[in-house]
Amino acid sequence: MLSTLLNHRSIRRYKSIPVSTSDLNEILEAGTRASTTGNMQVYSIVVTTDPDIKEQLWECHFKQDMVRQAPVVLTFCADFNRFNKWCRQRQADPGYDNFLSFFTAAIDALLVAQNVAIAAEDKGLGICYLGTTTYMAHKIIEVLKLPKGVVPVTTLVIGYPDEMPGLTDRLPLQAVVHQQIYNDYTPEAIDAAYQPKENMPFYQEIVQKNGKKTLAQVFTDIRYTRNDNVRFSREFLEVIRQQGFMNHEL
Amino acid sequence: MLSTLLNHRSIRRYKSIPVSTSDLNEILEAGTRASTTGNMQVYSIVVTTDPDIKEQLWECHFKQDMVRQAPVVLTFCADFNRFNKWCRQRQADPGYDNFLSFFTAAIDALLVAQNVAIAAEDKGLGICYLGTTTYMAHKIIEVLKLPKGVVPVTTLVIGYPDEMPGLTDRLPLQAVVHQQIYNDYTPEAIDAAYQPKENMPFYQEIVQKNGKKTLAQVFTDIRYTRNDNVRFSREFLEVIRQQGFMNHEL
Protein backbone atom coordinates (compact mmCIF):
# COMPACT_ATOMS: atom_id res chain seq x y z
CA MET A 1 0.00 0.00 0.00
CA LEU A 2 2.76 2.35 0.94
CA SER A 3 3.97 1.79 -2.63
CA THR A 4 0.75 3.37 -3.97
CA LEU A 5 1.49 6.47 -1.90
CA LEU A 6 5.17 6.52 -2.82
CA ASN A 7 4.46 6.15 -6.54
CA HIS A 8 1.98 8.99 -6.86
CA ARG A 9 2.44 11.26 -9.86
CA SER A 10 -0.07 13.72 -11.25
CA ILE A 11 -1.37 12.56 -14.63
CA ARG A 12 -2.28 15.23 -17.18
CA ARG A 13 -2.88 13.07 -20.28
CA TYR A 14 -5.61 10.42 -20.34
CA LYS A 15 -6.74 7.59 -22.62
CA SER A 16 -10.31 7.81 -23.92
CA ILE A 17 -11.35 4.75 -21.92
CA PRO A 18 -14.24 5.29 -19.50
CA VAL A 19 -14.01 4.31 -15.84
CA SER A 20 -16.57 1.60 -15.07
CA THR A 21 -19.40 2.50 -12.71
CA SER A 22 -18.48 -0.36 -10.40
CA ASP A 23 -14.83 0.78 -10.18
CA LEU A 24 -15.91 4.36 -9.62
CA ASN A 25 -18.36 3.40 -6.88
CA GLU A 26 -15.75 1.27 -5.15
CA ILE A 27 -13.36 4.23 -5.23
CA LEU A 28 -15.99 6.65 -3.91
CA GLU A 29 -16.99 4.17 -1.20
CA ALA A 30 -13.33 4.01 -0.09
CA GLY A 31 -13.41 7.81 -0.10
CA THR A 32 -16.26 7.93 2.38
CA ARG A 33 -14.30 5.82 4.88
CA ALA A 34 -12.06 8.83 5.57
CA SER A 35 -12.32 10.45 8.99
CA THR A 36 -15.09 13.04 9.23
CA THR A 37 -15.80 15.55 12.01
CA GLY A 38 -18.28 14.02 14.46
CA ASN A 39 -19.23 11.58 11.68
CA MET A 40 -21.30 14.40 10.16
CA GLN A 41 -19.98 13.81 6.61
CA VAL A 42 -20.41 17.46 5.73
CA TYR A 43 -19.24 17.11 2.12
CA SER A 44 -20.59 16.18 -1.27
CA ILE A 45 -18.92 14.75 -4.36
CA VAL A 46 -20.22 15.75 -7.78
CA VAL A 47 -19.35 13.16 -10.44
CA THR A 48 -19.31 14.73 -13.90
CA THR A 49 -18.87 12.56 -17.01
CA ASP A 50 -21.27 14.37 -19.37
CA PRO A 51 -19.18 15.99 -22.14
CA ASP A 52 -21.23 19.21 -22.23
CA ILE A 53 -20.97 19.81 -18.49
CA LYS A 54 -17.29 18.79 -18.54
CA GLU A 55 -16.80 21.40 -21.26
CA GLN A 56 -18.25 24.05 -18.94
CA LEU A 57 -16.00 22.86 -16.11
CA TRP A 58 -13.05 22.97 -18.50
CA GLU A 59 -13.82 26.67 -19.05
CA CYS A 60 -13.85 27.17 -15.26
CA HIS A 61 -10.52 25.39 -14.82
CA PHE A 62 -8.55 27.72 -17.08
CA LYS A 63 -9.14 25.40 -20.08
CA GLN A 64 -6.70 22.77 -18.83
CA ASP A 65 -6.92 19.95 -21.42
CA MET A 66 -7.08 17.17 -18.86
CA VAL A 67 -10.57 18.29 -17.77
CA ARG A 68 -11.86 17.51 -21.26
CA GLN A 69 -9.71 14.44 -21.72
CA ALA A 70 -10.20 12.59 -18.45
CA PRO A 71 -13.45 10.60 -18.44
CA VAL A 72 -14.39 11.59 -14.89
CA VAL A 73 -14.28 14.95 -13.10
CA LEU A 74 -14.97 14.87 -9.36
CA THR A 75 -15.78 18.13 -7.60
CA PHE A 76 -15.39 17.89 -3.82
CA CYS A 77 -17.55 20.34 -1.91
CA ALA A 78 -17.78 21.50 1.66
CA ASP A 79 -21.49 20.82 2.20
CA PHE A 80 -23.64 21.78 5.19
CA ASN A 81 -26.77 22.04 3.03
CA ARG A 82 -27.74 18.38 3.51
CA PHE A 83 -27.00 18.47 7.24
CA ASN A 84 -28.91 21.73 7.70
CA LYS A 85 -31.95 20.32 5.88
CA TRP A 86 -31.84 17.24 8.08
CA CYS A 87 -31.67 19.42 11.21
CA ARG A 88 -34.64 21.55 10.12
CA GLN A 89 -36.64 18.41 9.28
CA ARG A 90 -35.93 17.14 12.81
CA GLN A 91 -36.86 20.17 14.94
CA ALA A 92 -33.22 21.13 15.38
CA ASP A 93 -31.78 24.63 14.80
CA PRO A 94 -28.52 24.33 12.83
CA GLY A 95 -25.82 26.88 13.77
CA TYR A 96 -23.55 26.09 10.85
CA ASP A 97 -23.68 29.31 8.82
CA ASN A 98 -20.24 30.46 9.98
CA PHE A 99 -16.58 30.28 8.97
CA LEU A 100 -15.64 27.49 11.39
CA SER A 101 -18.36 25.30 9.91
CA PHE A 102 -17.15 26.07 6.39
CA PHE A 103 -13.60 25.13 7.34
CA THR A 104 -14.74 21.96 9.13
CA ALA A 105 -16.67 20.92 6.03
CA ALA A 106 -13.67 21.78 3.82
CA ILE A 107 -11.46 19.47 5.93
CA ASP A 108 -14.03 16.69 5.56
CA ALA A 109 -14.12 17.18 1.78
CA LEU A 110 -10.33 17.24 1.43
CA LEU A 111 -9.75 14.06 3.44
CA VAL A 112 -12.32 12.27 1.28
CA ALA A 113 -10.65 13.64 -1.86
CA GLN A 114 -7.28 12.23 -0.85
CA ASN A 115 -8.80 8.84 -0.05
CA VAL A 116 -10.44 8.86 -3.47
CA ALA A 117 -7.14 9.81 -5.13
CA ILE A 118 -5.32 6.93 -3.43
CA ALA A 119 -8.08 4.40 -4.11
CA ALA A 120 -8.08 5.41 -7.79
CA GLU A 121 -4.31 5.11 -8.06
CA ASP A 122 -4.43 1.75 -6.34
CA LYS A 123 -6.74 0.58 -9.14
CA GLY A 124 -4.27 1.67 -11.80
CA LEU A 125 -6.03 4.92 -12.60
CA GLY A 126 -4.32 8.28 -12.82
CA ILE A 127 -5.42 11.43 -11.01
CA CYS A 128 -4.71 15.13 -10.97
CA TYR A 129 -5.89 17.79 -8.53
CA LEU A 130 -7.14 21.10 -9.92
CA GLY A 131 -6.10 24.03 -7.74
CA THR A 132 -8.23 26.26 -9.96
CA THR A 133 -11.29 25.12 -7.99
CA THR A 134 -10.96 27.83 -5.35
CA TYR A 135 -10.01 30.49 -7.90
CA MET A 136 -13.14 29.86 -9.93
CA ALA A 137 -15.52 28.67 -7.21
CA HIS A 138 -18.19 31.20 -8.22
CA LYS A 139 -18.28 29.84 -11.79
CA ILE A 140 -18.24 26.20 -10.67
CA ILE A 141 -21.17 26.94 -8.37
CA GLU A 142 -23.13 28.15 -11.42
CA VAL A 143 -22.21 25.17 -13.60
CA LEU A 144 -22.90 22.51 -10.96
CA LYS A 145 -25.89 24.40 -9.48
CA LEU A 146 -24.51 24.26 -5.95
CA PRO A 147 -27.05 25.61 -3.44
CA LYS A 148 -26.38 27.73 -0.35
CA GLY A 149 -24.32 25.81 2.20
CA VAL A 150 -22.15 24.24 -0.51
CA VAL A 151 -18.68 25.46 -1.63
CA PRO A 152 -16.38 23.58 -4.02
CA VAL A 153 -12.92 23.19 -2.46
CA THR A 154 -11.04 20.88 -4.80
CA THR A 155 -11.43 18.84 -7.98
CA LEU A 156 -9.91 15.58 -9.15
CA VAL A 157 -9.78 14.36 -12.72
CA ILE A 158 -9.57 10.58 -12.98
CA GLY A 159 -8.90 8.21 -15.86
CA TYR A 160 -6.46 5.77 -17.43
CA PRO A 161 -3.04 7.42 -17.82
CA ASP A 162 -1.71 8.15 -21.28
CA GLU A 163 1.69 9.20 -19.91
CA MET A 164 4.03 8.05 -17.17
CA PRO A 165 5.97 11.06 -15.89
CA GLY A 166 8.81 10.60 -13.42
CA LEU A 167 8.34 11.18 -9.73
CA THR A 168 8.29 14.85 -8.84
CA ASP A 169 11.06 16.14 -6.58
CA ARG A 170 10.28 16.98 -2.97
CA LEU A 171 12.10 19.05 -0.37
CA PRO A 172 14.25 17.00 2.04
CA LEU A 173 12.02 15.55 4.77
CA GLN A 174 13.77 17.54 7.50
CA ALA A 175 12.86 20.76 5.65
CA VAL A 176 9.13 20.23 6.26
CA VAL A 177 9.23 18.32 9.56
CA HIS A 178 9.86 20.01 12.92
CA GLN A 179 10.83 18.17 16.11
CA GLN A 180 8.72 18.92 19.24
CA ILE A 181 8.01 22.58 18.33
CA TYR A 182 8.50 24.75 15.25
CA ASN A 183 12.16 25.43 14.57
CA ASP A 184 12.17 28.57 12.46
CA TYR A 185 14.43 28.60 9.41
CA THR A 186 17.85 30.24 9.36
CA PRO A 187 19.14 31.52 6.00
CA GLU A 188 21.37 28.42 5.93
CA ALA A 189 18.39 26.12 6.50
CA ILE A 190 16.54 27.79 3.62
CA ASP A 191 19.52 27.25 1.34
CA ALA A 192 19.80 23.60 2.42
CA ALA A 193 16.09 23.07 1.77
CA TYR A 194 15.90 24.65 -1.69
CA GLN A 195 19.35 24.30 -3.25
CA PRO A 196 18.93 20.66 -4.34
CA LYS A 197 15.81 21.75 -6.27
CA GLU A 198 17.45 24.90 -7.63
CA ASN A 199 20.39 22.87 -8.89
CA MET A 200 18.22 20.53 -10.96
CA PRO A 201 18.62 21.16 -14.73
CA PHE A 202 14.80 20.89 -15.04
CA TYR A 203 14.30 23.98 -12.87
CA GLN A 204 17.34 25.84 -14.20
CA GLU A 205 15.80 25.56 -17.65
CA ILE A 206 12.49 26.95 -16.37
CA VAL A 207 14.26 29.94 -14.81
CA GLN A 208 16.12 30.63 -18.06
CA LYS A 209 13.07 30.16 -20.32
CA ASN A 210 11.13 32.65 -18.21
CA GLY A 211 13.96 35.16 -18.29
CA LYS A 212 14.20 35.24 -14.49
CA LYS A 213 17.15 35.32 -12.17
CA THR A 214 15.87 32.82 -9.60
CA LEU A 215 13.34 29.99 -9.40
CA ALA A 216 11.54 31.86 -6.62
CA GLN A 217 10.90 34.72 -9.08
CA VAL A 218 9.18 32.27 -11.44
CA PHE A 219 6.68 31.63 -8.65
CA THR A 220 6.20 35.22 -7.47
CA ASP A 221 6.26 36.96 -10.87
CA ILE A 222 4.65 34.40 -13.16
CA ARG A 223 2.92 31.40 -11.59
CA TYR A 224 1.36 32.67 -8.37
CA THR A 225 1.37 36.45 -8.45
CA ARG A 226 0.20 38.84 -5.75
CA ASN A 227 -2.33 40.36 -8.17
CA ASP A 228 -3.99 37.02 -8.91
CA ASN A 229 -3.86 35.91 -5.29
CA VAL A 230 -5.50 39.09 -4.00
CA ARG A 231 -8.20 38.99 -6.68
CA PHE A 232 -8.97 35.30 -6.07
CA SER A 233 -8.88 35.86 -2.29
CA ARG A 234 -11.56 38.52 -2.50
CA GLU A 235 -13.69 36.40 -4.81
CA PHE A 236 -13.34 33.24 -2.74
CA LEU A 237 -14.17 35.05 0.51
CA GLU A 238 -17.22 36.53 -1.25
CA VAL A 239 -18.23 33.02 -2.36
CA ILE A 240 -17.95 31.75 1.22
CA ARG A 241 -20.15 34.66 2.35
CA GLN A 242 -22.71 34.21 -0.43
CA GLN A 243 -22.96 30.48 0.22
CA GLY A 244 -23.94 31.31 3.78
CA PHE A 245 -20.83 30.80 5.88
CA MET A 246 -20.08 34.26 7.26
CA ASN A 247 -22.82 34.86 9.83
CA HIS A 248 -21.02 35.59 13.09
CA GLU A 249 -23.90 37.21 14.97
CA LEU A 250 -25.23 35.54 18.10
CA MET B 1 -4.42 -1.24 -0.22
CA LEU B 2 -8.09 -0.49 -0.60
CA SER B 3 -8.50 -2.67 2.50
CA THR B 4 -6.46 -0.18 4.54
CA LEU B 5 -8.87 2.57 3.49
CA LEU B 6 -11.95 0.41 4.05
CA ASN B 7 -10.83 -0.67 7.52
CA HIS B 8 -10.15 2.78 8.92
CA ARG B 9 -11.45 3.42 12.42
CA SER B 10 -10.44 6.25 14.74
CA ILE B 11 -8.43 4.93 17.68
CA ARG B 12 -8.81 6.74 20.99
CA ARG B 13 -6.90 4.35 23.31
CA TYR B 14 -3.22 3.64 22.79
CA LYS B 15 -0.59 1.26 24.18
CA SER B 16 2.46 2.87 25.80
CA ILE B 17 4.74 1.59 23.03
CA PRO B 18 6.72 4.26 21.18
CA VAL B 19 6.69 4.50 17.39
CA SER B 20 10.21 3.89 16.04
CA THR B 21 11.93 6.80 14.33
CA SER B 22 12.41 4.76 11.18
CA ASP B 23 8.70 3.86 11.00
CA LEU B 24 7.73 7.45 11.68
CA ASN B 25 10.06 8.81 9.01
CA GLU B 26 8.77 6.29 6.49
CA ILE B 27 5.22 7.40 7.27
CA LEU B 28 6.10 11.10 7.00
CA GLU B 29 7.99 10.47 3.75
CA ALA B 30 4.85 8.82 2.33
CA GLY B 31 2.97 11.88 3.54
CA THR B 32 5.11 14.22 1.49
CA ARG B 33 4.32 12.30 -1.72
CA ALA B 34 0.79 13.76 -1.63
CA SER B 35 -0.11 16.26 -4.35
CA THR B 36 0.86 19.82 -3.53
CA THR B 37 -0.06 23.05 -5.31
CA GLY B 38 2.62 23.88 -7.89
CA ASN B 39 4.94 21.56 -5.93
CA MET B 40 5.39 24.40 -3.42
CA GLN B 41 4.86 22.15 -0.36
CA VAL B 42 3.43 25.00 1.64
CA TYR B 43 2.93 23.00 4.83
CA SER B 44 4.88 21.89 7.88
CA ILE B 45 4.47 18.93 10.21
CA VAL B 46 5.37 19.34 13.86
CA VAL B 47 6.20 15.99 15.51
CA THR B 48 5.66 16.14 19.26
CA THR B 49 6.68 13.22 21.49
CA ASP B 50 8.01 15.16 24.51
CA PRO B 51 5.65 14.51 27.45
CA ASP B 52 5.73 18.12 28.70
CA ILE B 53 4.86 19.62 25.34
CA LYS B 54 2.27 16.90 24.73
CA GLU B 55 0.76 17.88 28.08
CA GLN B 56 0.41 21.46 26.84
CA LEU B 57 -1.15 20.24 23.60
CA TRP B 58 -3.50 18.06 25.63
CA GLU B 59 -4.72 21.24 27.35
CA CYS B 60 -5.29 22.83 23.93
CA HIS B 61 -7.23 19.83 22.67
CA PHE B 62 -9.91 19.97 25.37
CA LYS B 63 -7.94 17.49 27.50
CA GLN B 64 -8.77 14.52 25.31
CA ASP B 65 -6.93 11.57 26.89
CA MET B 66 -5.55 10.25 23.63
CA VAL B 67 -3.27 13.28 23.25
CA ARG B 68 -1.47 12.23 26.43
CA GLN B 69 -1.66 8.52 25.73
CA ALA B 70 -0.58 8.32 22.09
CA PRO B 71 3.22 8.41 21.75
CA VAL B 72 3.18 10.81 18.78
CA VAL B 73 1.20 13.99 18.13
CA LEU B 74 1.49 15.42 14.62
CA THR B 75 0.34 19.00 14.04
CA PHE B 76 -0.20 19.79 10.37
CA CYS B 77 0.20 23.44 9.51
CA ALA B 78 -0.54 25.60 6.51
CA ASP B 79 2.94 27.14 6.12
CA PHE B 80 4.00 29.96 3.79
CA ASN B 81 6.74 31.10 6.19
CA ARG B 82 9.40 28.83 4.70
CA PHE B 83 8.42 29.67 1.12
CA ASN B 84 8.32 33.42 1.87
CA LYS B 85 11.78 33.28 3.42
CA TRP B 86 13.09 31.45 0.36
CA CYS B 87 11.55 34.08 -1.93
CA ARG B 88 13.07 36.97 0.02
CA GLN B 89 16.46 35.24 0.03
CA ARG B 90 16.21 34.96 -3.79
CA GLN B 91 15.26 38.53 -4.75
CA ALA B 92 11.61 37.56 -5.20
CA ASP B 93 8.63 39.43 -3.70
CA PRO B 94 6.17 36.89 -2.22
CA GLY B 95 2.47 37.84 -2.55
CA TYR B 96 1.21 35.12 -0.23
CA ASP B 97 -0.17 37.13 2.69
CA ASN B 98 -3.79 36.62 1.65
CA PHE B 99 -6.71 34.27 2.22
CA LEU B 100 -6.29 32.32 -1.01
CA SER B 101 -2.72 31.51 -0.06
CA PHE B 102 -3.84 30.40 3.40
CA PHE B 103 -6.45 28.12 1.90
CA THR B 104 -4.01 26.74 -0.68
CA ALA B 105 -1.56 25.93 2.11
CA ALA B 106 -4.35 24.38 4.19
CA ILE B 107 -5.24 22.07 1.28
CA ASP B 108 -1.58 21.05 1.00
CA ALA B 109 -1.41 20.31 4.73
CA LEU B 110 -4.65 18.30 4.75
CA LEU B 111 -3.68 16.09 1.81
CA VAL B 112 -0.37 15.32 3.51
CA ALA B 113 -2.22 14.56 6.77
CA GLN B 114 -4.47 12.02 5.08
CA ASN B 115 -1.49 10.34 3.41
CA VAL B 116 0.21 10.14 6.79
CA ALA B 117 -2.95 8.68 8.35
CA ILE B 118 -3.16 5.98 5.69
CA ALA B 119 0.55 5.17 5.79
CA ALA B 120 0.36 4.83 9.59
CA GLU B 121 -2.67 2.56 9.42
CA ASP B 122 -1.00 0.47 6.75
CA LYS B 123 1.83 -0.14 9.24
CA GLY B 124 -0.59 -1.38 11.88
CA LEU B 125 -0.69 1.87 13.80
CA GLY B 126 -3.89 3.60 14.89
CA ILE B 127 -4.73 7.25 14.27
CA CYS B 128 -7.25 9.86 15.32
CA TYR B 129 -7.83 13.35 13.94
CA LEU B 130 -8.34 16.19 16.39
CA GLY B 131 -10.94 18.68 15.16
CA THR B 132 -10.09 20.86 18.14
CA THR B 133 -7.05 22.14 16.20
CA THR B 134 -8.98 24.96 14.51
CA TYR B 135 -10.93 25.80 17.68
CA MET B 136 -7.75 26.28 19.68
CA ALA B 137 -5.35 27.40 16.95
CA HIS B 138 -4.27 30.49 18.93
CA LYS B 139 -3.20 28.34 21.88
CA ILE B 140 -1.45 25.75 19.69
CA ILE B 141 0.46 28.58 18.00
CA GLU B 142 1.77 29.59 21.44
CA VAL B 143 2.73 26.07 22.49
CA LEU B 144 4.44 25.12 19.24
CA LYS B 145 5.88 28.63 18.68
CA LEU B 146 4.45 28.92 15.18
CA PRO B 147 5.70 32.09 13.46
CA LYS B 148 3.77 34.39 11.13
CA GLY B 149 2.78 32.59 7.93
CA VAL B 150 1.98 29.37 9.82
CA VAL B 151 -1.50 28.21 10.93
CA PRO B 152 -2.28 24.77 12.42
CA VAL B 153 -5.17 23.17 10.52
CA THR B 154 -5.38 19.63 11.83
CA THR B 155 -3.70 17.22 14.24
CA LEU B 156 -3.21 13.46 14.20
CA VAL B 157 -2.37 11.31 17.18
CA ILE B 158 -0.58 8.09 16.23
CA GLY B 159 0.33 4.96 18.15
CA TYR B 160 -0.33 1.27 18.67
CA PRO B 161 -4.07 0.70 19.24
CA ASP B 162 -5.28 -0.47 22.62
CA GLU B 163 -8.83 -0.97 21.36
CA MET B 164 -10.50 -2.24 18.19
CA PRO B 165 -13.80 -0.43 17.76
CA GLY B 166 -16.20 -1.50 15.01
CA LEU B 167 -16.43 0.37 11.75
CA THR B 168 -18.37 3.60 12.06
CA ASP B 169 -21.59 3.90 10.06
CA ARG B 170 -21.69 6.09 6.98
CA LEU B 171 -24.55 7.62 5.01
CA PRO B 172 -25.53 5.60 1.91
CA LEU B 173 -23.12 6.46 -0.93
CA GLN B 174 -25.89 7.99 -3.06
CA ALA B 175 -26.61 10.45 -0.22
CA VAL B 176 -23.21 12.14 -0.63
CA VAL B 177 -22.60 11.61 -4.37
CA HIS B 178 -24.31 13.67 -7.06
CA GLN B 179 -24.47 12.70 -10.74
CA GLN B 180 -23.35 15.34 -13.27
CA ILE B 181 -24.54 18.36 -11.22
CA TYR B 182 -25.80 18.88 -7.66
CA ASN B 183 -29.23 17.33 -7.15
CA ASP B 184 -30.64 19.16 -4.17
CA TYR B 185 -32.30 17.09 -1.47
CA THR B 186 -36.06 16.61 -1.22
CA PRO B 187 -37.52 15.93 2.24
CA GLU B 188 -37.83 12.28 1.16
CA ALA B 189 -34.15 12.16 0.16
CA ILE B 190 -33.18 13.55 3.56
CA ASP B 191 -35.25 10.87 5.28
CA ALA B 192 -33.69 8.15 3.11
CA ALA B 193 -30.20 9.44 3.88
CA TYR B 194 -30.54 9.72 7.66
CA GLN B 195 -33.16 7.18 8.72
CA PRO B 196 -30.83 4.16 8.66
CA LYS B 197 -28.56 6.03 11.10
CA GLU B 198 -31.46 7.27 13.23
CA ASN B 199 -32.80 3.74 13.53
CA MET B 200 -29.55 2.35 14.94
CA PRO B 201 -29.88 1.47 18.68
CA PHE B 202 -26.47 3.12 19.22
CA TYR B 203 -27.82 6.52 18.17
CA GLN B 204 -31.25 6.03 19.74
CA GLU B 205 -29.49 5.53 23.07
CA ILE B 206 -27.49 8.75 22.57
CA VAL B 207 -30.68 10.69 21.87
CA GLN B 208 -32.33 9.28 24.98
CA LYS B 209 -29.30 9.76 27.26
CA ASN B 210 -29.10 13.40 26.21
CA GLY B 211 -32.79 13.94 26.81
CA LYS B 212 -33.38 15.05 23.21
CA LYS B 213 -36.17 14.32 20.78
CA THR B 214 -34.01 13.79 17.68
CA LEU B 215 -30.41 12.90 16.84
CA ALA B 216 -30.09 16.18 14.96
CA GLN B 217 -30.80 18.02 18.23
CA VAL B 218 -27.86 16.22 19.86
CA PHE B 219 -25.65 17.88 17.24
CA THR B 220 -27.20 21.35 17.29
CA ASP B 221 -27.86 21.64 21.04
CA ILE B 222 -24.92 19.72 22.56
CA ARG B 223 -22.06 18.71 20.28
CA TYR B 224 -21.68 21.53 17.77
CA THR B 225 -23.65 24.52 19.03
CA ARG B 226 -24.11 27.86 17.31
CA ASN B 227 -22.53 29.63 20.31
CA ASP B 228 -19.33 27.59 20.13
CA ASN B 229 -19.18 27.77 16.33
CA VAL B 230 -19.54 31.55 16.25
CA ARG B 231 -16.95 32.02 18.99
CA PHE B 232 -14.44 29.67 17.33
CA SER B 233 -15.15 31.25 13.93
CA ARG B 234 -14.24 34.70 15.19
CA GLU B 235 -11.11 33.38 16.90
CA PHE B 236 -9.96 31.32 13.93
CA LEU B 237 -10.47 34.21 11.49
CA GLU B 238 -8.49 36.40 13.88
CA VAL B 239 -5.70 33.78 13.94
CA ILE B 240 -5.63 33.73 10.13
CA ARG B 241 -5.36 37.53 10.15
CA GLN B 242 -2.69 37.64 12.88
CA GLN B 243 -0.61 35.00 11.14
CA GLY B 244 -0.52 37.29 8.11
CA PHE B 245 -3.09 35.91 5.69
CA MET B 246 -5.63 38.73 5.39
CA ASN B 247 -3.86 41.42 3.39
CA HIS B 248 -6.04 42.09 0.38
CA GLU B 249 -4.57 45.45 -0.66
CA LEU B 250 -2.86 45.77 -4.01
Interface residues (C-beta under 8 A of the other chain):
Chain A: M1 L2 T4 L5 L6 N7 H8 S10 N25 E26 L28 E29 A30 T32 R33 A34 S35 T37 G38 N39 M40 Q41 Y43 S44 I45 V46 V47 T48 T49 D50 I53 C77 D79 N81 R82 F83 K85 W86 C87 Q89 R90 Q91 A92 D93 P94 G95 Y96 N98 F99 L100 S101 F103 T104 A106 I107 L110 L111 A113 Q114 N115 A117 I118 A119 D122 K123 I127 C128 Y129 G131 T134 Y135 V143 L144 K145 L146 P147 V150 V153 T154 T168 D169 R170 L171 L173 A175 V176 V177 H178 Q179 Q180 I181 Y182 D184 Y185 P187 I190 D191 A193 Y194 K213 T214 L215 A216 Q217 F219 T220 D221 R223 Y224 T225 R226 N227 N229 V230 F232 S233 R234 F236 L237 N247 H248 E249 L250
Chain B: M1 L2 T4 L5 L6 N7 H8 S10 N25 E26 L28 E29 A30 T32 R33 A34 S35 T37 G38 N39 M40 Q41 Y43 S44 I45 V46 V47 T48 T49 D50 I53 C77 D79 N81 R82 F83 K85 W86 C87 Q89 R90 Q91 A92 D93 P94 G95 Y96 N98 F99 L100 S101 F103 T104 A106 I107 L110 L111 A113 Q114 N115 A117 I118 A119 D122 K123 I127 C128 Y129 G131 T134 Y135 V143 L144 K145 L146 P147 V150 V153 T154 T168 D169 R170 L171 L173 A175 V176 V177 H178 Q179 Q180 I181 Y182 D184 Y185 P187 I190 D191 A193 Y194 K213 T214 L215 A216 Q217 F219 T220 D221 R223 Y224 T225 R226 N227 N229 V230 F232 S233 R234 F236 L237 N247 H248 E249 L250
